[in-house]
Amino acid sequence: MADIPLRGKLIIQVGPSAADSFTLRLSDTEGWVIGRSDNKSSYEPDVDLGRYNALSRGVSRRHAALVRYHGRLHIIDLSSANGTFVNGERLKPETPHKLQDGDKLLLGNFNLTFTHVE
């Protein structure tokens, strides 16, 4: 697998169809918070998984962040209650982990797949 460069787009697949995906332009910002909104809080993360039953699947409001770090895209678990896993390995909270094209992420019990496109 190759590192994800900080150009092009990142497609985050959250379900079985193409309609169940988010596209992030990698040149637009320094980072994005992934989590869920709900009716008990006014907080809205950059990548909102709330409409995909994220609460029942163990996703925190502020679960993880995608950030630029040392010239590459990394994910950081934001001390979430149910953890962030990359390819089956649980991440240490608040510690950047370099992402690679095709990595499979698990936020609590919520599966995500990242694909880079130019």
C-alpha positions in Angstrom: 0.0 0.0 0.0 1.1 3.5 -0.7 1.1 6.5 1.6 -1.8 9.0 0.9 -0.3 12.2 -0.6 -1.7 15.6 0.4 -3.1 16.3 -3.1 -6.2 15.1 -4.9 -9.2 13.7 -3.2 -9.9 11.2 -0.4 -13.0 9.1 -0.7 -14.3 7.7 2.6 -16.6 4.8 2.0 -19.1 4.3 4.9 -21.5 1.9 3.3 -22.1 -0.6 0.4 -23.0 2.0 -2.3 -21.2 4.9 -3.8 -23.9 7.2 -2.3 -22.6 6.2 1.1 -19.3 8.1 0.8 -17.7 11.4 1.6 -15.2 13.1 -0.7 -12.6 15.4 0.9 -10.3 17.6 -1.1 -6.9 17.1 0.4 -5.7 20.6 -0.4 -8.6 22.4 1.3 -7.7 22.3 5.0 -5.2 21.1 7.6 -7.6 18.5 9.1 -11.0 17.2 9.6 -12.8 15.8 12.7 -14.7 12.5 12.1 -17.6 11.8 14.5 -21.3 12.1 14.8 -24.0 14.7 15.4 -27.0 14.0 17.5 -30.1 15.8 18.9 -28.5 16.3 22.4 -25.7 18.5 21.2 -25.2 21.3 18.7 -21.7 20.0 17.7 -21.3 19.0 14.1 -18.1 17.3 13.0 -16.5 17.8 9.6 -17.3 14.2 8.6 -20.6 13.5 10.2 -21.5 9.8 10.5 -24.7 10.5 12.5 -27.1 9.6 9.7 -25.5 6.1 9.5 -26.5 5.0 13.0 -23.1 6.0 14.3 -24.3 6.3 17.9 -25.4 2.7 18.1 -22.2 1.6 16.4 -20.0 3.2 19.1 -18.8 6.4 17.3 -18.1 9.4 19.6 -19.1 13.0 18.7 -15.4 13.8 18.3 -14.0 10.4 17.5 -10.9 10.8 15.4 -9.2 13.5 13.2 -7.6 13.3 9.8 -4.6 15.7 9.9 -1.6 16.8 7.9 1.5 15.6 9.8 5.1 15.4 8.5 3.9 15.8 4.9 1.5 12.9 4.9 -2.1 12.2 5.9 -2.5 10.8 9.4 -5.4 9.8 11.7 -5.5 10.5 15.4 -7.9 8.9 17.8 -9.3 11.7 19.9 -9.5 9.7 23.1 -12.7 8.1 21.9 -14.7 5.8 24.2 -14.6 2.8 21.8 -11.3 3.3 20.1 -10.0 3.7 16.5 -8.5 0.8 14.7 -6.5 0.7 11.4 -6.3 -2.7 9.7 -7.3 -4.4 13.0 -4.8 -2.6 15.2 -6.0 -0.3 17.9 -4.4 3.2 17.9 -3.0 4.9 20.9 -5.1 7.9 21.7 -3.8 11.3 20.6 -1.0 9.7 18.6 -0.8 10.3 14.8 -0.9 7.2 12.6 0.1 7.5 8.9 -2.7 6.4 6.5 -2.2 4.4 3.4 -4.4 4.0 0.4 -7.0 1.2 1.0 -6.6 1.2 4.8 -9.6 -0.2 6.6 -10.7 1.8 9.7 -13.0 0.9 12.5 -14.4 3.7 14.7 -16.0 1.8 17.5 -18.0 -0.8 15.4 -18.2 1.5 12.3 -16.2 0.4 9.2 -14.6 3.0 6.9 -12.4 2.5 3.9 -10.2 5.3 2.5 -9.3 5.5 -1.2 -7.1 8.2 -2.7 -7.8 9.6 -6.2 -5.8 12.2 -8.0 
